[in-house]
Amino acid sequence: MTPISKPVTRVTIGAHHGRQLVATLGPGDVLYMRQKGRRQPEAIDLASCYDLAVKRRVGKERFEKAASRKARRA
């Protein structure tokens, strides 16, 4: 794959509080997000995004497993 040398910006399909989000993947593997029409971006590095995604997946799997155990007991 080719490393990113220039920022790449896209408008998301989904909305946050009624407004679309604008996401920019910049050099240095940093993700900048802001609401469309706003100027102040929020930044997060991609390693943190990956960590958060893994934690959410593991938490969801644990919840589903606990719910299935509870359903079997009842």
Order of alpha helices (4+ residues) and beta strands (2+ residues): beta-beta-beta-beta-alpha
